[in-house]
Amino acid sequence: MKASDILSYSFSAIKLRKLRAGLTTLGVVIGIAAIVALLSITQGLQETITLQLQRGFATNTLIVSAGGGVVFGGGDAAGSGFKLFVNDTQTINKLENVELSVAIIQRTGSIQFAAGARNVTIVGVDFDSYASIYPTTFVAEKGGVIPDNPTNEMVVVGKRVSDPWKNGTVLCNVNDTAEIAWLNAAARPPKPENYTGSVAAVLQEIGGFSISGPSDYNVYIPLSKAQSFFGTDQCNMIIVRLTNDDKTTIDNASKAIKAVFGDQVSVMSATAVLNTLSSVFSVIELFLSGIAAISLLVAGIGIMNIMIVSLMERTREIGILKALGMKSHTVLLIFLGESVIIGLLGAIIGVASGWGLANVVAIALGGGGRLRNQAPQTGSFGTMAINPVLTPTVTLLALVFGIGVSVIFAIYPAWRASKLKPVEALRYE
Amino acid sequence: MATIVEAVNLKKTYMLGKVPVEALRGVNLKVESGDFLAILGPSGSGKSTLLNLIGALDKPTEGQMLIENIDISTLSDNQLADVRRRIGFVFQFFNLIPRFTAKENVELSMSIADMSKDERRKQAQNLLEVVGLKERMNHKPAELSGGEQQRVAIARALANNPKFLLMDEPTGNIDSKAANDIMGLVKKLDEEKGVTIIMVTHDQRLASQARRTVQMFDGLIVNEKVNHK
């Protein structure tokens, strides 16, 4: 029997039991849709986070902080009592592969303009060096210039400090005065400190978040001012720019820096963070796919169940086919053909609805989703918009998986059908 | 005349639970090309078992079942399927596929035999015309009377130009008028087209319309006669 005839026979058998076939297909649809939705959301999330990180996070930089790697918090000298100082940059600058380094002192504080106040992180940094490490993000928006040699009063603010609600209600413009304040909680009694500065520039919108690089939510003051304002020479971290972002360069420089500070510092590379993140995402993806795969397994059992029922109902029909001279393997192919049709249909609908579901979720989480006409915005889901990613590989795998599961679970019923003895099958009522 | 079907000391034993039942106890039979043979016998006489063996649906326990001089007990399942494609089956309960139209039912046996689509269509139309169902070929079995269904079954049986027609109580499940029509058709096929026919029945009158009758009883052929017209 020709392949096209086998397939059209399978199809006629499915058409006869539309509801049942539909429900069986639905099982596959749900399984595949779950896998596709979960994978495209996680991949979208990963892409977004990676992109955001890369934006505020040059790949040829290292972040040196005191102690056990408290980087996300800002790096107090934890445990050991070891402290990193502003002039430690000189030591680091002498090391091989290091182009330049910049010390950062930061505190949580507030900034008050005539139009309103914001709680911010106040970052003391050398503007010139910082801009050369982050040439794409530490950039003033139109109308402002980040001064190379700032006076002590000059302040650079992130986009979300000047325009917190993204609606044009601006708290400050260039040349506005600003009252900068923090609470020195270490003093007894705790002592509020403040001074009046002037906004020299507003940063271009960066989007996303950053670990060490410029952020939309920070206020930047000159390092020397920070030293006197915060009353310390101790810095939270030192950002080091290397000559290149080769793995060996990064590894060697990291080792050299650790060695020079007697292993009392932790050194983190942007690339290493990205790698760690991507491996975390791989695990999450695997875990979520595993959960989704279970629903596909259930669908497979549904297919097997339906096929066995169908086999019993059609015993006599199989007897007729065999009496007409149909070979056993053709009977097998007819049953497998039915499962291929169900699997293919389920997989196609599943991929489409999974993709749709992922976008609905992305929109629900805010901002994201590729189904919208406008360009994806940043600043949602915390600070990110997720744009689900559906790679051709995932699409293809989902199709193969859908058909594969259907066929595998149909093998046993199909085999049983093919093994029916014509005499007995014809006698079956 | 070439011998198409030959049974030599044919035996078939079934296990009914743990009890062996000898359905055939040594049948000898010869059918030649162009013959019209009726196998007559009461139920339990072994005629259905013999029919299954002649139709290559089953293998004998002992003895030889030769179809076109090939012993079917030496054949594999696939080879048996090939043999069955050259046999035209007509069943008591028609055994049409309910979801297919008359024409599709006739075409099905040709598609099993790998015939091309065009050929199938032409052949099916011709055959349905021969059995007098030209006007009803796009009806499904449920929309046809018993007699009409049996005509479709006969058209289907003829589709692959079989070596012989094997009929199992072909009028057993239809009214007497339709039964007469069917027998008329069968005789026409025999006389005009020279189709070899083997018909199993328990009906004496039906058997007498064949050219030759063998009488079975208790797993043996007990009588054999040529019917005079």
Interface residues (C-beta under 8 A of the other chain):
Chain A: M1 K2 D5 Y9 S12 A13 K15 L16 R316 E317 G319 I320 L321 K322 A323 L324 G325 M326 K327 S328 H329 T330 K421 P422 V423 L426
Chain B: N52 G55 L57 D58 D77 N78 A81 D82 V83 R84 R85 R86 I87 F89 F91 N95 I97 R99 F100 L108 S109 S111 I112 A113 D114 R156 N160
